[in-house]
Amino acid sequence: SWKPDLVHYTYYYNKLKKKRSTVITVYDLIHEKIANKDNKIIRPKKNMIEISDHIICISESTKKDLQKKFHKKSYNVDDKKISIIYLGVNHLIKTKYENFSKFLKEDPYLLYIGSREKYKNFDFFIKSFSKSKKLMENFNIILFGGGSITKQEKQTLRSLKIDENKIKQVNGGD
């Protein structure tokens, strides 16, 4: 069986046992912030932080949030165990999305990135957009990733009186 020297997890698992060197990426602590009144820690995240040899945070802010949240708990995250690696892309590389640049330069836009599945709250985003006269009149929406706009999404746009020409969708990866 396959036994890697290092495993890099980008998601949290509650019952995962440490078997080899591990690294995790922490994107944010939004769930802990939302549940702050109970000083709640999300168990899968706590488990992964405890068993990981190294933690990648995507920003200085995420690192501070992580250390603050885990400072008072039984597990303290050592500064040496954390690296900050910012999310980004080489803007000098020519891509197949450059034909999109004209649209980006002409009008102000709201950018929605990723899946539009229910847990990502796309419905809430689009309904909120439709309730603002200022947004509806002055902004376009760019959907990056998540696949083509579905029939159900088109129906939702029509029911909210959102002009489909104000929405551009492009597929792409990291």
PAZAPA-4460 file (N, C-alpha, C; in steps of 0.05 Angstrom, whole numbers, plus 32768, in hexadecimal, padded with zeros to 4 digits):
% residues 174
    n_x    n_y    n_z   ca_x   ca_y   ca_z    c_x    c_y    c_z   seq   type   mol
   8011   7FE8   8000   8000   8000   8000   8012   8019   8000     1      S     A
   8006   802F   7FF7   8014   8048   7FF4   8017   8055   800F     2      W     A
   8030   805C   8016   8036   8069   8030   8047   8082   802B     3      K     A
   803B   8099   8027   804A   80B2   8022   805A   80BA   803B     4      P     A
   806F   80C9   8036   807F   80D4   804C   8071   80EB   805A     5      D     A
   8061   80FA   804A   8054   8112   8054   8038   8113   8048     6      L     A
   8024   811A   8058   8009   811E   804E   8001   813B   8054     7      V     A
   7FF8   8149   8040   7FEE   8165   8043   7FD0   8165   8041     8      H     A
   7FC3   816A   8058   7FA6   816B   8059   7F9C   8187   8055     9      Y     A
   7F87   818A   8044   7F7B   81A4   8040   7F5F   81A5   804B    10      T     A
   7F58   8190   805A   7F3E   8190   8067   7F42   8182   8082    11      Y     A
   7F2E   8183   8093   7F30   817A   80AE   7F21   8160   80B3    12      Y     A
   7F2D   814D   80C0   7F21   8133   80C6   7F22   812E   80E4    13      Y     A
   7F0C   8127   80F0   7F0A   8125   810D   7F18   810D   8118    14      N     A
   7F17   80F6   810B   7F21   80DE   8116   7F3B   80D4   8109    15      K     A
   7F48   80E5   80FB   7F61   80DE   80EE   7F77   80DA   8103    16      L     A
   7F85   80C4   8101   7F9B   80BE   8113   7FB5   80C4   8105    17      K     A
   7FC8   80CF   8113   7FE2   80D5   8107   7FF2   80BC   8102    18      K     A
   7FF9   80B8   80E8   8008   80A1   80E0   8023   80A9   80D3    19      K     A
   8024   80C1   80C9   803C   80CB   80BB   803D   80E9   80BE    20      R     A
   8052   80F5   80B3   8054   8112   80B4   803D   811F   80A6    21      S     A
   8032   8134   80B3   801B   8141   80A8   801E   815F   80A8    22      T     A
   8011   816B   8094   800F   8188   8092   7FF2   818E   808C    23      V     A
   7FE7   81A3   8098   7FCC   81AC   8091   7FCD   81C9   8089    24      I     A
   7FB9   81D1   8079   7FB5   81ED   8072   7F9C   81F6   8081    25      T     A
   7F9F   820D   808F   7F89   821A   809C   7F82   8233   808D    26      V     A
   7F6A   8234   8082   7F62   824B   8072   7F57   8262   8083    27      Y     A
   7F47   825A   8097   7F3C   826E   80A9   7F31   8260   80C2    28      D     A
   7F28   8270   80D4   7F1B   8266   80EC   7EFF   8271   80EF    29      L     A
   7EF1   8274   80D8   7ED7   8280   80D7   7EC2   8271   80E8    30      I     A
   7EC3   8257   80E7   7EB0   8248   80F8   7EB4   824D   8115    31      H     A
   7ECD   824E   811E   7ED2   8254   813A   7ECA   8271   8141    32      E     A
   7ECE   8283   812F   7EC6   829F   8134   7EA8   82A2   8136    33      K     A
   7E9A   8293   8125   7E7C   8294   8126   7E72   8289   8140    34      I     A
   7E7F   8273   8149   7E77   8266   8162   7E86   8271   817A    35      A     A
   7E91   8289   8178   7EA2   8294   818D   7E94   8296   81A8    36      N     A
   7E7A   829B   81A8   7E6D   829F   81C2   7E6F   8286   81D3    37      K     A
   7E72   826F   81C7   7E75   8256   81D7   7E92   824E   81D9    38      D     A
   7EA5   825F   81CE   7EC1   8258   81CE   7EC5   823C   81C1    39      N     A
   7EB6   8237   81AD   7EB5   821D   81A0   7ECE   8219   818D    40      K     A
   7ED8   8201   818D   7EEC   81F9   817A   7EE1   81E2   816A    41      I     A
   7EE5   81E3   8150   7EDB   81CF   813E   7EED   81B6   8141    42      I     A
   7EE1   81A0   814A   7EF1   8188   8151   7F03   817E   813B    43      R     A
   7EF9   817B   8122   7F0B   8171   810D   7F23   8183   8109    44      P     A
   7F1F   819C   810A   7F35   81AF   8107   7F49   81AC   811E    45      K     A
   7F3E   81AB   8136   7F4F   81A8   814E   7F60   818E   814C    46      K     A
   7F53   8179   8144   7F61   815F   8140   7F78   8162   812C    47      N     A
   7F73   816E   8116   7F88   8171   8101   7F9F   8183   810A    48      M     A
   7F98   8198   8118   7FAD   81AA   8122   7FBE   819B   8137    49      I     A
   7FB2   818B   8147   7FC1   817C   815B   7FD4   8167   814F    50      E     A
   7FCB   815A   813B   7FDC   8144   8130   7FEF   814D   811A    51      I     A
   7FEC   8165   8110   7FFD   816F   80FA   8019   8177   8103    52      S     A
   802C   8170   80F3   8048   8179   80F8   804C   8196   80F0    53      D     A
   803D   819F   80DD   803F   81BA   80D4   8024   81C5   80CA    54      H     A
   8020   81DF   80CD   8007   81EC   80C6   800D   8203   80B2    55      I     A
   7FFF   8203   809C   8001   8219   8089   7FE8   822B   808E    56      I     A
   7FED   8244   8093   7FD7   8258   8094   7FD9   8269   807B    57      C     A
   7FC1   8272   8071   7FC1   8281   8058   7FC6   829F   805C    58      I     A
   7FC7   82A7   8075   7FCC   82C4   807B   7FD6   82C7   8097    59      S     A
   7FE1   82DE   809C   7FEA   82E5   80B7   7FD1   82E6   80CA    60      E     A
   7FBB   82F0   80C0   7FA3   82F1   80CF   7F99   82D5   80D8    61      S     A
   7F9A   82C2   80C5   7F92   82A7   80CC   7FA5   829B   80E1    62      T     A
   7FBE   82A1   80DE   7FD2   8297   80F2   7FCC   82A2   810E    63      K     A
   7FC6   82BC   810F   7FC0   82C8   8129   7FA6   82BD   8135    64      K     A
   7F92   82BA   8124   7F79   82AE   812D   7F7D   8292   8138    65      D     A
   7F8D   8282   812A   7F93   8267   8132   7FA1   8266   814D    66      L     A
   7FB6   8277   8150   7FC4   8277   8169   7FB3   8282   8180    67      Q     A
   7FA3   8295   817B   7F91   82A0   818F   7F7D   828B   8198    68      K     A
   7F71   827D   8185   7F5D   826A   818C   7F68   8252   819B    69      K     A
   7F80   824A   8195   7F8B   8233   81A2   7F9E   8239   81B9    70      F     A
   7FA1   8253   81BF   7FB2   825A   81D6   7FA5   8252   81F1    71      H     A
   7F8B   8254   81F3   7F7D   824F   820C   7F75   8232   820F    72      K     A
   7F79   8223   81FB   7F71   8207   81FC   7F88   81F5   8204    73      K     A
   7F83   81DC   8206   7F97   81C9   820F   7FAE   81C6   81FB    74      S     A
   7FAA   81CF   81E3   7FBF   81CD   81CF   7FC7   81E9   81C5    75      Y     A
   7FE0   81EF   81C9   7FEA   8209   81C1   7FFA   8206   81A7    76      N     A
   7FF4   8216   8193   8001   8214   8179   801B   8224   8179    77      V     A
   8031   8217   8178   804C   8224   8178   8050   8233   815E    78      D     A
   805B   824B   8160   8061   825C   8149   8072   824E   8134    79      D     A
   8084   823D   813D   8097   822F   812B   8088   821A   811A    80      K     A
   8071   8213   8122   8061   81FE   8115   8050   820A   80FE    81      K     A
   8050   8224   80FB   803F   8232   80E8   804F   8241   80D2    82      I     A
   8047   823D   80B9   8051   824D   80A3   803A   825C   8097    83      S     A
   803F   8274   808D   802B   8283   807E   8032   8280   8060    84      I     A
   801F   8276   8052   8022   8274   8034   8008   8280   8029    85      I     A
   800B   8297   801D   7FF4   82A6   8012   7FE9   8298   7FF9    86      Y     A
   7FCF   829A   7FF6   7FC2   8290   7FDE   7FC8   82A3   7FC8    87      L     A
   7FCD   8299   7FB0   7FD3   82AB   7F9A   7FD9   829D   7F81    88      G     A
   7FDE   82AC   7F6D   7FE4   82A2   7F52   7FF8   82B4   7F45    89      V     A
   8008   82AA   7F33   801A   82BA   7F24   800B   82CB   7F10    90      N     A
   8008   82E4   7F14   7FF9   82F6   7F02   8007   82FB   7EE8    91      H     A
   801F   82F2   7EE4   802D   82F7   7ECB   8028   82E1   7EB7    92      L     A
   801D   82CA   7EC0   8018   82B4   7EAE   7FFF   82BA   7E9D    93      I     A
   8001   82B7   7E83   7FEA   82BB   7E71   7FD8   82A3   7E74    94      K     A
   7FBE   82A9   7E77   7FAB   8293   7E7B   7F95   8295   7E66    95      T     A
   7F85   827F   7E65   7F6F   827F   7E53   7F58   8291   7E5C    96      K     A
   7F5B   829D   7E73   7F46   82AE   7E7E   7F4A   82CC   7E76    97      Y     A
   7F5E   82D2   7E67   7F64   82EE   7E61   7F4E   82FB   7E50    98      E     A
   7F3F   82EC   7E41   7F29   82F8   7E32   7F14   8302   7E46    99      N     A
   7F15   82FA   7E5E   7F03   8303   7E73   7F0B   831F   7E7D   100      F     A
   7F24   8327   7E78   7F2F   833F   7E84   7F1F   8358   7E7B   101      S     A
   7F15   8358   7E62   7F06   8370   7E59   7EED   8374   7E6B   102      K     A
   7EDF   835E   7E71   7EC8   835F   7E83   7ED0   836A   7E9E   103      F     A
   7EE7   8360   7EA8   7EF0   8368   7EC3   7EF7   8386   7EC4   104      L     A
   7F01   8391   7EAF   7F0A   83AD   7EAF   7EF3   83C1   7EAA   105      K     A
   7EDE   83B8   7E9D   7EC8   83CB   7E96   7EB5   83D1   7EAC   106      E     A
   7EAE   83BE   7EBC   7E99   83C2   7ED0   7EA2   83B9   7EEB   107      D     A
   7E99   83C6   7F00   7E9E   83BA   7F1B   7E90   839F   7F1D   108      P     A
   7E9C   838D   7F2C   7E91   8372   7F2E   7E94   8367   7F4A   109      Y     A
   7E84   8354   7F50   7E87   8343   7F68   7E92   8328   7F5E   110      L     A
   7EA5   831E   7F6C   7EB2   8305   7F64   7EAA   82EF   7F77   111      L     A
   7E9E   82DA   7F6C   7E97   82C2   7F7C   7EA9   82AB   7F72   112      Y     A
   7EB8   829F   7F84   7ECB   828B   7F7C   7EC3   8270   7F88   113      I     A
   7EC3   825B   7F76   7EC0   8240   7F80   7EA4   8234   7F7B   114      G     A
   7EA0   821F   7F88   7E87   8210   7F86   7E6F   8221   7F8E   115      S     A
   7E59   821C   7F82   7E40   822A   7F89   7E2D   8217   7F97   116      R     A
   7E38   8202   7FA2   7E27   81EF   7FB1   7E1B   81FC   7FC9   117      E     A
   7E06   81F0   7FD4   7DF7   81FC   7FE9   7E07   8205   8001   118      K     A
   7E1B   81F6   8009   7E2B   81FD   8021   7E3C   8216   801C   119      Y     A
   7E40   821E   8003   7E50   8236   7FFE   7E3F   824F   7FFE   120      K     A
   7E25   824D   8001   7E12   8263   8005   7E10   8275   7FEC   121      N     A
   7E12   8269   7FD4   7E0E   8279   7FBC   7DF2   8285   7FBA   122      F     A
   7DDE   8275   7FC2   7DC3   827F   7FC2   7DC0   8299   7FD2   123      D     A
   7DCC   8299   7FEA   7DCB   82B0   7FFB   7DD9   82C8   7FEE   124      F     A
   7DF0   82C2   7FE2   7DFF   82D7   7FD3   7DEE   82E4   7FBD   125      F     A
   7DE2   82D3   7FAD   7DD3   82DD   7F96   7DBA   82EB   7F9E   126      I     A
   7DAD   82E1   7FB3   7D94   82EE   7FBD   7D9B   8309   7FC9   127      K     A
   7DB1   830B   7FD8   7DBA   8324   7FE3   7DC1   8338   7FCD   128      S     A
   7DCE   832F   7FB8   7DD4   8340   7FA1   7DBA   834C   7F96   129      F     A
   7DA6   833B   7F92   7D8D   8343   7F85   7D7E   8358   7F96   130      S     A
   7D82   8359   7FB0   7D74   836B   7FC2   7D80   8387   7FC3   131      K     A
   7D97   838A   7FB6   7DA4   83A4   7FB6   7DA2   83B1   7F9B   132      S     A
   7D93   83C7   7F99   7D90   83D5   7F80   7DAB   83DF   7F76   133      K     A
   7DBC   83E9   7F89   7DD6   83F3   7F81   7DE7   83DD   7F75   134      K     A
   7DE8   83C6   7F81   7DF7   83B0   7F76   7DEC   83A7   7F5B   135      L     A
   7DD2   83A4   7F59   7DC6   839A   7F41   7DCB   83AD   7F29   136      M     A
   7DCC   83C7   7F2F   7DD0   83DB   7F19   7DED   83DF   7F12   137      E     A
   7DFF   83DB   7F25   7E1B   83E4   7F21   7E2F   83CE   7F20   138      N     A
   7E28   83B6   7F27   7E3C   83A0   7F28   7E34   8388   7F17   139      F     A
   7E48   837B   7F0C   7E45   8361   7F00   7E4E   834C   7F15   140      N     A
   7E4A   8333   7F0E   7E53   831D   7F1F   7E65   830B   7F0E   141      I     A
   7E7C   8305   7F19   7E8D   82F1   7F0C   7E8D   82D8   7F1D   142      I     A
   7E86   82C2   7F11   7E87   82A8   7F1E   7EA0   8299   7F14   143      L     A
   7EB3   8295   7F25   7ECB   8287   7F1D   7ECA   826B   7F28   144      F     A
   7ECB   8257   7F17   7EC9   823B   7F20   7EAD   8233   7F24   145      G     A
   7EA9   821B   7F2E   7E8F   8212   7F35   7E7E   8207   7F1E   146      G     A
   7E8A   8207   7F06   7E7B   81FC   7EEF   7E68   8210   7EE3   147      G     A
   7E5C   8208   7ECD   7E49   8219   7EBF   7E31   821F   7ED0   148      S     A
   7E24   8235   7ECB   7E0C   823D   7ED9   7DF6   8228   7ED2   149      I     A
   7DEA   821D   7EE7   7DD6   8208   7EE3   7DBB   8213   7EDC   150      T     A
   7DA9   8202   7ED2   7D8E   820A   7ECC   7D80   8215   7EE5   151      K     A
   7D84   8208   7EFC   7D79   8211   7F15   7D83   822D   7F1C   152      Q     A
   7D9D   8231   7F19   7DA9   824C   7F1F   7D9D   8261   7F0C   153      E     A
   7D9A   825A   7EF2   7D8E   826D   7EDF   7D72   8274   7EE7   154      K     A
   7D63   8260   7EF0   7D48   8264   7EF9   7D47   8277   7F11   155      Q     A
   7D5A   8273   7F23   7D5C   8284   7F3B   7D62   82A1   7F33   156      T     A
   7D75   82A4   7F20   7D7C   82BF   7F16   7D64   82CD   7F0A   157      L     A
   7D54   82BE   7EFA   7D3C   82CA   7EEE   7D28   82D2   7F03   158      R     A
   7D24   82C0   7F17   7D10   82C6   7F2C   7D18   82DE   7F3D   159      S     A
   7D33   82E3   7F3E   7D3C   82FB   7F4E   7D40   8313   7F3C   160      L     A
   7D38   8311   7F22   7D3A   8326   7F0F   7D57   8330   7F0B   161      K     A
   7D69   831D   7F0A   7D85   8324   7F05   7D8B   831E   7EE8   162      I     A
   7D95   8332   7EDA   7D9C   832F   7EBE   7DB3   831B   7EBB   163      D     A
   7DAE   8306   7EAC   7DC3   82F2   7EA8   7DDC   82FD   7E9B   164      E     A
   7DD9   8313   7E8C   7DF0   831F   7E7F   7E03   832C   7E93   165      N     A
   7DFA   8331   7EAB   7E0B   833C   7EC0   7E1C   8328   7ECE   166      K     A
   7E17   830E   7EC7   7E26   82F9   7ED4   7E37   82EA   7EBF   167      I     A
   7E51   82E9   7EC6   7E64   82DA   7EB5   7E6F   82C3   7EC5   168      K     A
   7E72   82AC   7EB9   7E7D   8295   7EC6   7E94   828B   7EB6   169      Q     A
   7EAA   8284   7EC4   7EC1   8279   7EB8   7ECC   8262   7ECA   170      V     A
   7ED3   824D   7EBD   7EDF   8236   7ECC   7EFD   823A   7ECE   171      N     A
   7F08   822F   7EE2   7F25   8230   7EE6   7F2D   8223   7EFF   172      G     A
   7F47   821F   7F02   7F51   8213   7F1A   7F60   8228   7F2A   173      G     A
   7F72   821E   7F3C   7F81   822F   7F4D   7F91   8243   7F3D   174      D     A
***
